Amino acid sequence: MTDVHLVEHAPAKVVSLPDEAGRALAASKIVDAVPDPYEPGLWRLRAGSKVGAVALDVPGGETVRLRITPKVPIGRLFFLLGYSLDPRGWRDAEVDAAGYDELLPAFAHAVERQTDRALRQGVLQGYRPTETTAFVVRGRIREADQIRRRFGAPLPVETAYDEFTTDITENRILRSAVERLLRLPGVPRAVRTRLMHQRARLADATPLGRGQAVPPWLPNRLNARYHHALHLAGLVLDGASAEHLPGGLRMNGFLFNMNKVFEDFVCVALREALSAYGGYVALQARDIFLDEGDTIRMRPDLVWYRASGAPLAVADAKYKVGRPQGYPDVDLYQMLAYCTSLGLENGHLVYAKGNAPHAGHMVRRSGIGLHQHALDLDQAPSELLREMGVLAERMVRQ
């Protein structure tokens, strides 16, 4: 097995790889992969914003395992992900990562621990709509199906009823996440053993099929003990993937895009902070156009409106490393377009860290102010949320 370890946005590393694996990584866009022009078999790999683990099976029996470690601590990443899904439930939640500094082992451990806590009082049961053909009537008769399939014959009977079972959405999601983690290399042996125990406890729940979307579930009093486990399981199912690549290669991956992780956190945290000032917040608004003919659509990450529908503020999250001389200019042009279209005098860009804590620019002959804020993700969750509250207050004042 070839084991390659990269760090998010770190300098490129030259490694020895089979050409099939190098080409597959380059095509997948997981990392920047360029062959060495002078030394056959050497590839220059550089990680971008995707973090996690990938296993690539190369014809001939060799496996290439790529691990990409995020710059932020694993515990902080858990908080960013969880808060975006459930800001009230995860405000003070601590997820046990067991000291792992790599994403896959930490997630596998956390999912197993949360699943164990969810199942301590027993496997949750609920009612599931069921349709069947039987010789005894149970529930109601599906008359249209009975006529279409039985041509007037009284038996067997097409029936529908609600079955009280453990094969419900919540358990299917947990079972599917456990199954996905067990298929990925890089899960520590002790964690894998405990995951197999959880799979046995959930044996009566049907795992989701390959490519099947995660079914929605509604938080309520009955499934309250499942909430954290379900959020983590959903993240595993969203981040895990299996791909068949040209040339007989197969890739199993568990990846997160830090661009989206940061964007989701900033938008949800600002939405929560702005709720104290009234109005409402739209995330990824689709009904904003730059031109009078409504042909050039724009999608700012966050727009804060009055109750009447008049825009009050606009913000965009940018998970970027600033240039030595400052923030990227293209982001300013984009924000200027947002402000012009919405009729706002101020626009806000939020970066992950950066070269300066805050920068502001007044656009000539327009009266529009463009503000760039840097958010330090190395802070404790409480400090992160406090800083988002300060930013929300600044947006209200300007």
C-alpha positions in Angstrom: 0.0 0.0 0.0 1.2 3.5 -0.9 0.3 6.0 1.9 0.3 9.7 1.0 -0.3 12.3 3.7 -1.1 15.9 2.7 -2.2 19.0 4.6 -4.9 21.3 3.4 -3.4 24.2 1.3 0.1 23.2 2.3 3.0 23.3 -0.2 3.1 20.5 -2.8 4.7 17.2 -2.1 6.5 15.0 -4.6 5.6 11.3 -4.2 6.1 8.1 -6.1 2.8 6.8 -7.6 1.6 4.5 -10.4 0.7 6.5 -13.4 -2.9 5.2 -13.3 -3.3 6.5 -9.8 -1.8 9.9 -10.6 -4.0 10.4 -13.6 -7.1 9.3 -11.6 -6.3 11.8 -8.8 -5.8 14.5 -11.4 -9.1 13.7 -13.1 -11.0 13.6 -9.8 -9.9 17.1 -8.8 -9.5 16.0 -5.2 -5.9 17.3 -5.3 -3.8 19.1 -7.8 -1.7 16.2 -9.4 1.0 16.9 -12.0 3.5 14.4 -13.3 7.2 15.2 -12.9 8.5 16.0 -16.4 11.9 14.6 -15.7 11.4 11.6 -13.4 8.8 9.0 -14.5 6.7 7.7 -11.7 6.9 10.8 -9.6 3.9 13.1 -9.1 3.6 16.5 -7.5 0.5 16.6 -5.3 -1.0 19.6 -3.6 -4.1 19.6 -1.5 -6.6 22.4 -1.9 -9.8 22.8 0.2 -10.9 19.1 0.2 -10.0 17.2 3.4 -10.5 13.6 4.4 -9.3 10.2 3.1 -9.3 8.5 -0.3 -8.4 4.9 -1.2 -7.6 4.1 -4.8 -7.5 0.5 -6.0 -5.0 0.2 -8.9 -5.1 -2.9 -11.2 -2.5 -5.3 -10.1 -3.6 -5.3 -6.4 -1.9 -2.1 -5.3 -3.8 0.4 -3.2 -3.0 4.1 -2.9 -4.3 5.7 0.3 -4.4 9.5 0.3 -5.0 11.4 3.6 -5.7 15.1 3.7 -5.6 16.7 7.1 -7.5 20.0 7.7 -5.6 23.0 9.1 -8.2 23.6 11.8 -8.3 21.1 14.7 -10.6 18.2 14.3 -12.7 19.3 17.2 -13.3 22.7 15.6 -14.3 21.1 12.3 -16.9 19.0 14.2 -18.3 22.2 15.7 -18.4 24.0 12.3 -20.2 21.1 10.7 -22.6 20.4 13.6 -23.5 24.1 14.2 -24.4 24.5 10.6 -26.9 21.6 10.9 -28.3 22.4 14.3 -27.2 25.8 15.8 -29.2 25.4 19.0 -28.4 21.8 19.7 -24.6 22.1 18.9 -24.0 25.5 20.6 -22.4 23.8 23.6 -22.1 20.3 22.3 -18.7 18.6 22.6 -18.0 15.7 20.2 -15.4 13.1 21.4 -12.7 12.8 18.8 -10.5 10.6 21.0 -7.5 12.7 20.2 -7.3 11.7 16.6 -5.8 14.4 14.3 -7.0 12.8 11.1 -10.6 13.2 9.8 -11.6 9.6 9.1 -10.5 8.0 12.4 -12.0 10.9 14.3 -15.3 10.7 12.5 -15.5 6.9 12.8 -14.9 7.1 16.5 -17.4 9.9 17.0 -20.1 8.2 15.0 -19.6 5.0 16.9 -19.8 6.8 20.3 -22.8 8.8 19.4 -24.6 5.7 18.0 -23.8 3.8 21.2 -25.4 6.6 23.2 -28.4 6.7 21.0 -29.0 3.0 21.4 -28.4 2.7 25.1 -32.1 2.8 25.8 -32.8 0.3 23.1 -33.3 0.6 19.3 -36.0 3.2 18.5 -39.2 1.8 17.0 -41.8 3.6 15.0 -44.6 3.2 12.4 -43.7 2.6 8.8 -46.2 2.6 5.9 -46.3 -0.9 4.4 -48.1 -2.3 1.4 -48.4 -6.1 0.9 -50.4 -8.9 -0.7 -51.9 -11.3 1.9 -54.8 -13.8 2.4 -55.8 -12.1 5.6 -56.9 -8.4 5.6 -54.7 -6.2 7.7 -55.2 -2.5 7.7 -57.1 -1.2 4.6 -57.7 -2.7 1.2 -56.1 -0.9 -1.7 -59.1 -1.2 -3.9 -57.6 0.2 -7.1 -54.7 -2.2 -6.9 -57.1 -5.1 -6.0 -59.2 -4.5 -9.2 -56.2 -3.9 -11.4 -54.2 -6.9 -10.3 -56.8 -9.5 -9.2 -59.6 -8.8 -11.8 -62.3 -9.1 -9.2 -60.9 -12.2 -7.3 -61.4 -11.9 -3.6 -58.1 -13.4 -2.6 -55.2 -12.6 -2.2 -55.9 -9.1 -0.9 -53.8 -6.0 -1.6 -53.6 -4.2 1.7 -51.8 -1.2 3.3 -51.1 -0.7 7.0 -48.7 1.0 9.4 -46.2 -1.5 10.8 -44.6 -0.9 14.2 -40.9 -1.8 13.5 -37.3 -0.9 14.1 -36.8 -0.6 10.3 -37.5 3.2 10.3 -35.7 6.1 8.8 -33.6 7.0 11.9 -32.2 3.4 12.2 -31.6 3.1 8.5 -29.5 6.2 8.5 -27.4 5.1 11.4 -27.0 1.6 9.9 -25.9 3.0 6.6 -23.3 5.3 8.1 -21.8 2.4 10.1 -21.7 0.3 6.9 -20.0 3.1 4.9 -17.3 3.6 7.6 -16.7 -0.2 7.8 -15.9 -0.2 4.1 -13.3 2.5 4.3 -9.6 1.7 5.0 -8.0 3.7 7.7 -10.5 3.2 10.5 -8.6 2.0 13.6 -9.1 -1.6 14.5 -10.6 -0.9 17.9 -13.1 1.5 16.4 -13.9 -0.9 13.6 -14.7 -3.6 16.2 -17.1 -1.3 18.0 -18.7 -0.3 14.7 -19.4 -4.0 13.9 -21.1 -4.2 17.3 -23.3 -1.3 16.4 -24.1 -2.8 13.1 -25.3 -6.0 14.9 -27.6 -3.9 17.1 -29.1 -2.3 14.0 -29.4 -5.6 12.1 -33.1 -5.2 11.5 -32.7 -1.8 9.8 -32.3 -1.9 6.0 -29.2 0.1 4.9 -29.6 2.6 2.1 -28.8 1.5 -1.4 -25.8 2.8 -3.3 -26.5 6.2 -4.7 -29.8 6.5 -2.7 -30.3 10.0 -1.1 -30.4 10.2 2.6 -34.1 10.2 3.6 -35.4 13.2 5.6 -36.1 12.8 9.3 -38.0 15.1 11.6 -36.6 15.9 15.1 -39.1 15.3 17.8 -39.4 14.2 21.4 -39.3 10.5 20.6 -36.1 10.6 18.7 -34.3 13.2 20.8 -31.6 10.8 21.9 -30.8 10.1 18.3 -30.3 13.7 17.2 -26.5 14.1 17.5 -25.9 10.6 16.1 -28.2 11.3 13.1 -26.4 14.6 12.3 -23.0 12.9 12.3 -24.3 9.9 10.3 -25.8 12.3 7.7 -22.4 14.0 7.4 -20.7 10.6 6.8 -23.2 9.7 4.1 -22.9 13.0 2.4 -19.0 12.9 2.6 -18.6 9.3 1.6 -18.4 8.3 -2.0 -17.4 5.4 -4.2 -16.5 5.9 -7.9 -15.6 3.6 -10.8 -12.9 5.3 -12.8 -11.7 4.6 -16.4 -9.2 1.7 -16.6 -10.8 -0.5 -14.0 -9.8 1.8 -11.1 -12.1 2.1 -8.0 -12.0 4.9 -5.6 -13.6 5.0 -2.1 -13.5 8.4 -0.4 -14.6 10.3 2.6 -14.2 14.0 1.9 -15.4 17.4 3.0 -15.0 20.7 1.0 -13.8 23.3 3.5 -15.1 26.0 1.2 -18.7 24.8 1.9 -18.0 24.0 5.5 -16.9 27.6 6.2 -19.6 29.1 4.0 -22.4 27.1 5.8 -21.1 28.0 9.3 -20.8 31.7 8.5 -24.2 32.0 7.0 -26.0 30.0 9.8 -24.1 31.9 12.5 -24.9 35.3 11.0 -28.6 34.2 10.5 -28.8 33.3 14.2 -27.1 36.5 15.3 -29.2 38.7 13.1 -32.5 37.2 14.3 -32.3 39.4 17.4 -32.6 42.5 15.2 -35.9 41.5 13.4 -36.5 41.0 9.7 -35.5 37.7 8.1 -32.5 36.2 6.4 -32.3 34.5 3.0 -29.4 32.1 2.3 -28.3 31.6 -1.3 -31.0 33.9 -2.5 -32.0 33.0 -6.1 -34.2 36.0 -7.1 -31.5 38.6 -7.4 -30.4 39.9 -10.8 -27.8 42.4 -11.9 -29.5 43.7 -15.0 -32.9 45.3 -15.7 -33.9 42.4 -17.9 -33.4 39.8 -15.2 -31.0 37.7 -17.2 -27.8 37.9 -15.1 -28.6 36.0 -11.9 -26.6 36.4 -8.8 -26.5 34.3 -5.6 -25.1 36.1 -2.6 -24.5 33.8 0.4 -26.7 35.8 2.8 -29.1 38.7 2.4 -30.8 40.3 5.4 -34.3 41.8 4.7 -36.8 43.9 6.6 -40.1 42.3 7.3 -41.4 44.3 4.4 -38.9 42.6 2.0 -36.5 45.6 1.6 -32.9 44.5 1.8 -30.8 45.6 4.7 -27.4 43.9 4.3 -25.6 41.4 2.2 -22.6 39.1 3.0 -20.5 36.5 1.3 -18.2 33.9 2.9 -14.8 33.3 1.3 -12.6 30.4 2.6 -9.5 31.8 1.0 -5.9 32.5 1.9 -5.2 36.2 1.3 -2.4 37.3 -1.0 0.7 38.9 0.6 -0.5 42.3 -0.4 -4.1 41.8 0.7 -7.4 40.2 -0.1 -8.4 39.2 -3.6 -9.7 42.1 -5.7 -12.2 39.9 -7.6 -14.2 39.4 -4.4 -14.6 43.2 -4.1 -16.0 43.4 -7.7 -18.5 40.6 -6.9 -19.6 42.4 -3.7 -19.9 45.7 -5.5 -22.3 44.0 -8.0 -24.4 42.6 -5.1 -24.7 46.1 -3.4 -25.5 47.8 -6.7 -28.3 45.3 -7.5 -29.8 45.4 -4.0 -29.4 49.1 -3.6 -27.3 48.8 -0.5 -24.5 51.2 0.7 -22.4 48.5 2.4 -21.4 44.9 1.6 -19.5 42.4 3.8 -17.0 39.7 2.9 -16.0 37.2 5.6 -12.8 35.3 5.2 -11.2 32.5 7.1 -8.4 34.3 8.9 -6.4 36.5 6.5 -3.7 39.2 6.4 -5.6 41.7 8.5 -8.6 41.5 10.9 -10.6 44.1 9.0 -10.3 46.1 5.8 -12.7 48.7 4.3 -12.9 50.4 0.9 -15.2 53.2 -0.4 -15.9 52.8 -4.1 -15.4 56.0 -6.1 -18.5 58.0 -7.2 -20.9 55.4 -5.7 -21.0 55.9 -1.9 -20.8 52.1 -1.5 -18.5 50.7 1.3 -17.0 47.3 0.9 -15.9 45.6 4.2 -13.6 42.6 4.6 -13.6 40.7 7.8 -11.2 37.9 8.9 -12.5 35.1 11.2 -10.0 33.1 13.1 -11.1 29.5 13.2 -8.6 28.5 15.8 -10.7 30.1 18.5 -12.9 28.2 20.9 -16.5 27.8 19.8 -17.8 30.3 22.3 -15.3 32.9 21.0 -16.2 32.1 17.3 -19.9 32.7 18.0 -19.1 35.9 20.0 -17.1 37.2 17.0 -20.0 36.4 14.7 -22.3 38.4 17.0 -19.9 41.4 16.8 -19.9 41.1 13.0 -23.7 41.0 12.9 -23.9 44.1 15.1 -21.5 45.8 12.7 -23.7 44.9 9.7 -26.7 46.4 11.6 -24.9 49.7 12.3 -23.5 50.2 8.8 
